[in-house]
Structure formats: C-alpha cells, structure tokens
C-alpha cells in the first residue's frame, strides 16, 4: 500500500490533482480560523473549552461546531460551513420527485444545470436566514438558544459583541454568506481539478480537524490533568477493540452488496454471435448512505429548537431535553432512520425501469421471467437489503450515545465512535481511494490492495480526464498566497 501512495506522485496528472486538493484544504482550514468582525472570540473559546467540550452529553451546538471544523468556536467566516448547500441540494432532490415541472426539467437536456442554479439560489436564502439568526444570538448571548449557559463566561471575560447593532448584523450576515459561497466554490474546484468529491471532502476535512481535540479529551479521560483518578488502563483495551470493530463493520457494510446475476441471450447478427455472457447487477446493502441519519438529525432538531425559542417554551423544557437526549430522542431517531431509509430507496431506486432496461438489452435473471416479474424480484430483494441497511444505520447512529453514557467517553470523542461523522469519513475516504486507484490501474501500477478492488459508494467508475488540471505556474502563486495568508494570520495572532 505504501508503494501505491508513492506511485501516485509518479503520475503527473494525479500528482497535480493531489497537490491542488491539499492546497485548497489549507485554504479551508485558514477560513475556519478567520473570525467575523465585531465578536470577542476569546469568550467563545473559553465557553467551548469550559462548557461544551467538558460536558458529558452530546449537544446541538457541539455537533454544529464539529461539522464546521471548529469555525463556530472562532465565529469564523466558515461558521455555517457547507451544510446550507447540502440542505438546499437535498430539498431540490426531493422536490424533483414531488413537483412535476421540476421532474420534467431534470430529464431535459441542460435541466440539471438549471437545478444546480436553483440549488445555489436556495443556498443563498438559507444562509441569509441562518446568518441573521447567528448574528442575533451573538448579540443576545444571555438569552441564546444556540449558546446555552454562556452567561457565566460573559461575566468573567466581558461582552461577546462589544458594539451590537445593525452594522454588526449586516457584516456578520455578509461574512457568513460569503464564507459558505466560497466553500461551495472550493468544493466544486476540488471536484473538477482535484481528487474526490469536493463537497463531501469539505465536510470530511472539518470533521477530521476535530480529531486531535477528540484524542486529547480521550487521553485526559485516562490521565486527568487535575490529578483525579482517571479511567483504569485495563478498560481502555475493550474500548479500543470496540472502536476498531465499529470502523471495520462500517467499512464492511458500506462495501457490502448483493450481486444479482444477469444472463444475456445469444444473438446472431450476420456472421457474428453476440451475447451469451453473464453479468451481475450490484445492489448495495446501505443504498441510502448517510442520508437517513442526516434527515433524522435535522428533523429532530427542529421541535426541540422551536420549543426553546417560543414564548411558552420554558414550560416545555423537559420535553425539549427529552427530544434532545432523552428516551423520546432514541425512539423517534430510530423510527425516522427506518422511514427515510425506505423513502430514499423508493426515491432513487426504480425496479421497473431497471427491469425494462435489462429486457431491452436481451438480458434476464435466471429463474425469473423478464418484465414485471423481474421488477417484483428486484423490489423484494431491495426491500430486504434496505431492512438490513436500516438496522445497521440505527445501530451506528446510537453508538456515540452508547459510548458517551456507557463508557463515559467525552462528548467530542464519542462522535468518532459512530454516527454521521464516521460514516461520512469512511465513505469519502473509499471514494477518494477508488478514484486514485483508477489512475494507478490505468497507468499499469498496482492498486492499494492486491486482493479485490476498492469500491466506492457509487457503482460506476468516474471518467478520467473530465476535469481540468492546473498549470505548474498556478501552483506557485497558489502556495505563495497561502504563505501570505499564514504570515498575516500569525502577525494578527501575536498583536
């Protein structure tokens, strides 16, 4: 495997793509450290260190900070992250199945480009609403639903926003909107000129950036800095075994698929015989990927958040707490994961169209008649696979909570024991390795694994050369710009 990584830099095009991706990763991390004007970032850093990162239960603000790569902790221009764009994309995808005009537009030539444009407009609207909400929360932190229990921190270190008002709200909204649009553009550039899917890569970078802090909290759990008795070292062994088992199981289920054999009949055309070969149709066990968990988390956050911001919300504080960390949270969480797993499969998987395509190409499934019986067989098979995938997602979703409450793992560290974070990281890593392996095999190099092949979340192999590489001179100016930004940030941090 090490030789395969070395061979990646022997291919000029792949080397340029890797360097370009690494350069943009540096830009993304710099943007997560540049604060919005008018906010006392010292208060936020103390608040997250003393309140959020040391608490023993997962929280909404902690999850927001995780997916923003710590940008919320710095009130950075990338605080909103790429989540508004993903929310707009999911919303447009669902609307194409509900609104007939959008569904017709998606099937037309050039329709996808228009839907992408609509997605960008929806992203701007979401950013404006969320940006204004963040600005108002920063202006009134003592009554904030986003930053609970920040009053004690403010009393020690001063005002969070020294000069609130319309100018602060306007500059904050513009900064957050610009940061999200810049992240969206950087993700598209990674997809076109780099390695991997850019949007997914941005999320993965933000999650991985919090891994050192999670490891530090895990180490402090064993050796507390205050000198108090920590976790016995003997209990660390089953905890590490549990972590490796979860990672291995996640990779196995992500790669698992049911191969439905398809036999093609022989056809005589002139003096040649076509067909007579067998192939297979791959049906993934986890066909919906991470989408059911994202949908379930997003919907569960809405009732608890609305209860907190409504005027009568304080009288329903127990219900909001139960929807966030209580028994109701687990019940609705698992139910919604099952619901959205089947919903996503019914939306994306069309057995009737697949059966017609197989029949049109002269293929059939052994033991199953072509046409409607084939569609029924595929629908029945996919239903059973979706059940297994939904059970896997449900178990994976509650593992961070189980690690947090069962093993007393800190909240940030427990996010890497399962859930959305682990699934996104593994999926993006497999997709990136699969794309890099395609370059290696095309140039007659060995892949990353001698046995088998790396299969990503999609069953199709991306076409090589669709994007554009960057000239060598552009790399020089790109790294010069990064160096200038790094020097400016260092000088500002020292002043």
C-alpha positions in Angstrom: 0.0 0.0 0.0 2.9 2.4 0.7 4.3 1.8 -2.7 0.9 2.6 -4.2 0.9 6.0 -2.4 4.4 6.6 -3.8 3.3 5.7 -7.3 0.5 8.3 -7.0 3.2 11.0 -7.2 4.8 9.4 -10.3 1.7 10.2 -12.4 1.9 13.9 -13.4 -1.9 14.5 -13.7 -2.6 12.7 -10.4 0.2 14.5 -8.6 -1.2 17.8 -9.7 -4.6 16.9 -8.5 -3.4 15.8 -5.1 -1.3 18.9 -4.6 -4.2 21.1 -5.7 -6.5 19.3 -3.2 -4.0 19.7 -0.4 -3.6 23.4 -1.2 -7.4 24.0 -1.0 -7.5 22.0 2.2 -5.1 24.6 3.7 -7.4 27.4 2.5 -10.4 25.8 4.1 -8.7 25.4 7.4 -7.5 29.1 7.3 -11.0 30.2 6.6 -12.2 28.3 9.8 -9.8 30.4 11.8 -10.6 33.9 10.5 -13.2 35.5 12.8 -16.1 37.6 11.8 -15.6 41.3 12.7 -17.1 42.6 16.0 -17.1 39.3 18.0 -14.9 38.7 21.1 -13.6 35.3 20.1 -11.8 34.9 23.4 -15.2 34.4 25.1 -16.3 31.8 22.6 -13.1 29.8 23.0 -13.4 29.8 26.8 -17.1 28.9 26.5 -16.4 25.9 24.3 -13.5 24.8 26.3 -15.2 25.1 29.7 -18.8 24.3 28.9 -19.2 22.4 25.6 -16.1 20.2 25.3 -16.1 19.2 29.0 -19.8 18.3 29.2 -20.7 14.6 29.4 -23.6 14.6 26.9 -23.8 15.4 23.2 -25.3 18.8 22.4 -26.6 20.6 19.3 -24.0 23.3 19.5 -21.3 20.7 19.8 -22.5 19.0 16.7 -22.6 22.3 14.8 -19.0 23.0 15.9 -17.9 19.6 14.8 -19.3 19.9 11.3 -17.9 23.4 10.9 -14.5 22.2 11.8 -14.3 24.4 14.9 -15.3 27.5 12.9 -18.3 28.2 15.3 -15.8 28.2 18.2 -13.9 31.0 16.5 -17.1 32.7 15.0 -15.2 32.3 11.7 -16.4 33.2 8.2 -16.8 29.5 7.6 -19.1 29.0 10.6 -22.1 27.9 8.5 -19.9 25.5 6.6 -21.2 23.7 3.6 -24.4 22.4 5.4 -26.7 25.1 3.8 -25.7 23.9 0.3 -26.3 20.3 1.3 -29.7 21.2 2.7 -30.6 23.0 -0.5 -29.4 20.1 -2.6 -31.5 17.6 -0.6 -34.5 19.9 -0.8 -34.2 20.3 -4.6 -33.8 16.5 -5.0 -36.9 15.8 -3.0 -38.8 18.5 -4.9 -37.9 16.9 -8.3 -39.9 13.8 -7.1 -42.9 15.9 -5.9 -43.1 18.8 -8.3 -43.9 17.5 -11.9 -42.3 20.6 -13.6 -39.0 20.1 -11.8 -39.0 16.3 -12.5 -39.6 17.1 -16.2 -36.8 19.7 -16.1 -34.4 17.2 -14.6 -34.9 14.8 -17.6 -34.4 17.5 -20.2 -31.1 18.4 -21.8 -29.4 21.0 -19.7 -32.0 20.6 -16.9 -29.5 19.5 -14.3 -27.6 22.7 -14.8 -30.7 24.8 -14.1 -31.5 22.7 -11.0 -27.9 23.3 -9.8 -28.5 27.0 -10.3 -31.7 26.8 -8.3 -29.8 25.0 -5.6 -27.3 27.9 -5.4 -30.2 30.4 -5.0 -31.7 28.3 -2.3 -28.3 28.2 -0.6 -28.2 32.0 -0.5 -31.6 32.2 1.1 -30.8 29.6 3.7 -27.5 31.4 4.5 -29.3 34.7 4.9 -31.8 33.3 7.4 -29.2 31.3 9.3 -26.7 34.2 9.3 -29.2 36.6 10.7 -30.1 34.1 13.4 -26.4 33.7 14.3 -25.9 37.5 14.5 -28.9 37.9 16.8 -27.7 35.0 19.0 -24.3 36.6 19.3 -25.9 40.0 20.2 -28.0 38.5 23.0 -26.0 35.6 24.3 -27.5 35.5 27.8 -30.9 34.5 26.2 -29.3 32.5 23.5 -30.7 29.1 22.4 -27.6 28.5 20.3 -25.1 29.1 23.2 -26.8 27.9 26.4 -25.2 28.6 29.8 -22.8 31.2 28.4 -23.8 33.8 31.0 -21.1 32.9 33.5 -18.4 33.1 30.8 -19.6 36.5 29.7 -19.5 37.8 33.3 -15.8 36.8 33.6 -14.5 38.0 30.2 -16.8 40.8 29.1 -19.3 41.3 26.3 -19.4 38.9 23.4 -20.3 41.6 21.0 -18.9 45.0 22.2 -20.8 47.1 19.6 -24.1 45.4 18.7 -26.5 46.9 16.2 -27.5 47.0 12.5 -23.9 47.3 11.3 -22.8 44.2 13.2 -25.7 42.2 12.0 -25.1 43.3 8.4 -21.4 42.5 8.4 -22.0 39.1 10.1 -24.6 38.0 7.6 -22.4 39.1 4.7 -19.4 37.4 6.2 -21.2 34.1 6.8 -22.9 34.1 3.4 -19.6 34.8 1.7 -17.9 32.1 3.6 -20.5 29.5 2.6 -20.4 30.5 -1.1 -16.6 30.4 -1.0 -16.7 26.9 0.5 -19.2 25.8 -2.2 -16.9 27.2 -4.9 -13.8 25.5 -3.4 -15.7 22.2 -3.2 -16.6 22.5 -6.9 -13.0 23.2 -7.7 -11.8 20.1 -5.8 -14.3 18.0 -7.8 -13.2 19.5 -11.1 -9.4 19.8 -10.6 -8.7 17.8 -7.5 -9.3 14.3 -6.1 -12.6 13.1 -4.7 -16.0 14.7 -4.4 -15.4 18.3 -3.3 -18.5 18.9 -1.2 -18.1 15.7 0.7 -14.4 16.4 1.1 -15.1 19.8 2.8 -17.3 18.1 5.4 -14.7 15.4 6.0 -11.9 17.9 6.4 -13.9 19.8 9.0 -14.7 16.5 10.9 -11.1 15.3 10.8 -9.8 18.6 12.0 -11.6 18.0 15.3 -10.0 14.5 15.7 -6.9 15.8 17.6 -9.2 17.6 20.2 -11.2 14.3 20.5 -8.0 12.3 21.0 -6.8 14.8 23.7 -10.1 14.5 25.5 -9.8 10.7 25.3 -6.3 10.9 26.8 -7.5 13.3 29.6 -10.2 10.7 30.4 -7.4 8.2 31.2 -5.0 10.7 32.8 -7.0 13.8 34.1 -4.9 16.9 34.3 -6.2 17.8 37.7 -4.7 14.7 39.2 -8.0 13.0 39.9 -8.3 9.2 39.3 -8.9 8.5 35.7 -10.2 5.6 33.7 -8.3 2.3 34.6 -5.9 1.4 31.7 -7.4 -2.1 31.6 -10.7 -0.7 30.4 -9.0 1.1 27.5 -8.3 -2.2 25.7 -12.0 -3.2 25.2 -12.7 0.5 24.3 -10.1 0.4 21.5 -11.3 -3.0 20.4 -14.9 -1.6 20.3 -13.6 1.3 18.2 -11.8 -0.9 15.7 -14.8 -3.2 15.4 -17.1 -0.3 14.6 -14.7 1.0 11.9 -14.3 -2.4 10.4 -18.0 -3.1 10.5 -18.8 0.3 8.9 -16.4 -0.4 6.1 -17.8 -3.9 5.5 -21.4 -2.7 5.4 -20.6 0.3 3.3 -18.9 -2.0 0.7 -21.4 -4.9 1.0 -23.6 -5.6 -2.0 -25.9 -8.3 -3.4 -24.8 -9.4 -6.8 -27.9 -10.3 -8.9 -26.8 -12.5 -11.8 -28.0 -11.4 -15.3 -27.7 -13.7 -18.2 -27.7 -12.3 -21.8 -29.2 -14.5 -24.6 -27.1 -15.2 -27.7 -28.0 -13.2 -30.8 -26.8 -13.9 -34.3 -26.1 -10.8 -36.4 -24.6 -11.7 -39.7 -21.6 -13.9 -39.2 -21.1 -12.9 -35.6 -22.7 -14.1 -32.3 -23.4 -11.6 -29.6 -24.4 -12.1 -26.0 -24.3 -15.4 -24.2 -22.4 -13.8 -21.4 -23.4 -13.4 -17.7 -23.0 -10.2 -15.7 -24.4 -9.0 -12.4 -26.4 -6.1 -11.0 -24.9 -4.8 -7.8 -27.5 -3.9 -5.1 -25.8 -2.2 -2.2 -26.9 -3.0 1.4 -26.5 0.5 2.6 -28.0 2.0 -0.6 -29.1 5.3 1.1 -25.7 6.0 2.6 -25.7 8.6 5.3 -28.8 10.4 4.2 -31.3 8.8 6.6 -29.1 9.8 9.6 -28.8 13.4 8.3 -32.6 13.7 7.7 -33.4 12.2 11.1 -31.0 14.5 12.9 -32.2 17.6 11.1 -35.9 16.9 11.8 -35.3 16.0 15.5 -33.5 19.3 16.0 -36.5 21.4 14.8 -39.1 20.6 17.5 -36.5 21.0 20.4 -35.3 24.2 18.9 -38.8 25.6 18.3 -39.8 24.7 21.9 -36.8 26.7 23.2 -37.4 29.9 21.1 -41.2 30.1 21.6 -42.5 32.3 24.3 -44.0 29.4 26.2 -41.0 27.2 25.5 -39.7 27.4 29.1 -42.7 25.4 30.4 -41.8 22.6 28.0 -38.1 22.5 28.9 -38.4 18.8 29.9 -39.9 17.9 26.6 -37.1 19.7 24.7 -34.5 17.9 26.8 -36.2 14.5 26.2 -36.2 15.2 22.4 -32.5 16.1 22.5 -31.0 13.4 24.8 -33.9 11.5 26.4 -35.9 8.4 25.6 -38.1 10.2 23.0 -35.0 11.1 21.1 -33.9 7.4 20.7 -37.4 6.3 19.8 -38.0 8.9 17.1 -34.4 8.7 15.9 -34.6 5.0 15.1 -38.1 5.3 13.6 -37.0 8.2 11.3 -33.9 6.3 10.2 -36.0 3.4 9.1 -38.5 5.7 7.4 -36.0 7.7 5.5 -34.0 4.6 4.5 -37.0 3.2 2.7 -38.1 6.6 1.4 -34.6 7.3 -0.1 -34.5 3.9 -1.8 -38.0 4.3 -3.2 -37.0 7.7 -4.5 -33.7 6.7 -6.0 -34.2 3.0 -7.0 -36.6 2.3 -9.8 -37.0 -1.5 -10.3 -39.5 -1.1 -13.2 -37.0 1.0 -15.2 -34.1 -1.4 -14.4 -36.3 -4.4 -15.5 -37.2 -2.7 -18.8 -33.5 -1.9 -19.5 -32.4 -5.5 -18.8 -35.2 -6.8 -21.1 -34.4 -4.3 -23.8 -30.8 -5.5 -23.9 -31.8 -9.1 -24.1 -30.9 -10.0 -20.5 -32.8 -11.9 -17.8 -32.3 -13.1 -14.3 -32.0 -16.9 -14.1 -35.2 -18.3 -12.7 -37.1 -15.1 -13.1 -39.3 -14.2 -16.1 -38.5 -10.8 -17.9 -40.7 -7.8 -17.4 -42.9 -7.3 -14.3 -41.7 -10.5 -12.5 -38.1 -9.1 -12.7 -39.3 -5.8 -11.3 -41.1 -7.6 -8.4 -38.0 -9.7 -7.7 -35.7 -6.6 -7.6 -38.2 -4.7 -5.4 -38.4 -7.7 -3.0 -34.6 -8.1 -2.9 -34.0 -4.4 -2.4 -36.7 -4.3 0.4 -34.8 -6.9 2.4 -31.5 -5.3 1.8 -32.9 -1.9 2.9 -34.1 -3.5 6.1 -30.5 -4.7 6.9 -29.1 -1.3 6.0 -31.6 0.5 8.2 -30.8 -1.8 11.2 -27.1 -1.1 10.6 -27.7 2.7 10.4 -29.8 2.6 13.6 -27.1 0.8 15.5 -24.4 3.1 14.1 -26.4 6.2 15.0 -26.8 5.4 18.6 -23.2 4.2 19.1 -21.9 7.6 20.1 -24.6 8.0 22.7 -23.8 4.5 24.0 -20.1 5.2 24.2 -20.8 8.6 25.9 -23.1 7.1 28.5 -21.9 3.6 28.8 -18.1 4.1 28.8 -18.2 7.7 29.9 -16.4 8.8 26.8 -16.3 12.6 26.4 -18.9 14.1 24.0 -16.4 15.1 21.3 -14.5 11.8 21.4 -17.7 9.8 21.2 -18.6 11.4 17.9 -15.8 9.3 16.2 -17.3 6.0 17.6 -20.1 6.0 15.0 -22.9 8.2 13.7 -22.7 10.6 10.9 -19.1 11.6 11.4 -17.7 8.1 11.0 -19.9 7.2 8.1 -19.0 10.3 6.1 -15.3 9.9 6.7 -15.3 6.3 5.6 -17.5 6.9 2.6 -15.4 9.9 1.4 -12.1 8.0 2.0 -13.3 5.0 0.0 -14.5 7.2 -2.9 -11.1 9.1 -2.9 -9.1 5.9 -2.8 -11.2 4.4 -5.6 -10.6 7.4 -7.8 -6.8 7.3 -7.2 -6.7 3.6 -7.8 -8.4 4.2 -11.2 -5.4 6.4 -12.2 -2.9 3.8 -10.9 -4.5 0.9 -12.8 -4.8 2.9 -16.0 -1.1 3.6 -15.8 -0.4 -0.1 -15.1 0.5 0.4 -11.5 -0.7 -1.8 -8.7 -3.7 -0.7 -6.7 -3.9 0.0 -3.0 -4.9 -3.6 -2.3 -3.6 -6.7 -4.1 -6.8 -8.6 -3.5 -10.0 -7.1 -4.6 -10.7 -3.6 -5.6 -11.8 -0.5 -3.7 -15.5 0.1 -4.4 -16.9 3.5 -3.6 -20.5 4.4 -2.7 -21.4 4.5 -6.4 -21.3 1.5 -8.6 -20.0 3.5 -11.6 -16.3 4.3 -12.2 -15.8 8.1 -12.8 -14.5 9.0 -16.2 -10.9 10.1 -16.2 -9.9 13.4 -17.6 -13.3 15.1 -17.3 -11.9 17.8 -15.1 -9.0 20.2 -15.9 -5.6 20.1 -14.3 -3.8 23.2 -13.1 -0.7 24.6 -14.7 2.5 24.3 -12.7 2.9 28.1 -12.5 -0.5 28.4 -10.9 0.7 26.2 -8.1 3.5 28.6 -7.3 1.1 31.6 -7.0 -1.4 29.4 -5.0 1.1 28.4 -2.4 2.5 32.0 -2.3 -1.0 33.2 -1.5 -1.3 30.6 1.2 2.0 31.6 2.7 1.0 35.3 2.7 -2.3 34.4 4.5 -0.4 32.3 7.0 2.0 35.1 7.8 -0.8 37.7 8.1 -2.7 35.3 10.5 0.4 34.8 12.6 1.1 38.5 12.9 -2.5 39.2 13.9 -2.5 36.5 16.5 0.7 37.9 18.1 -0.6 41.5 18.2 
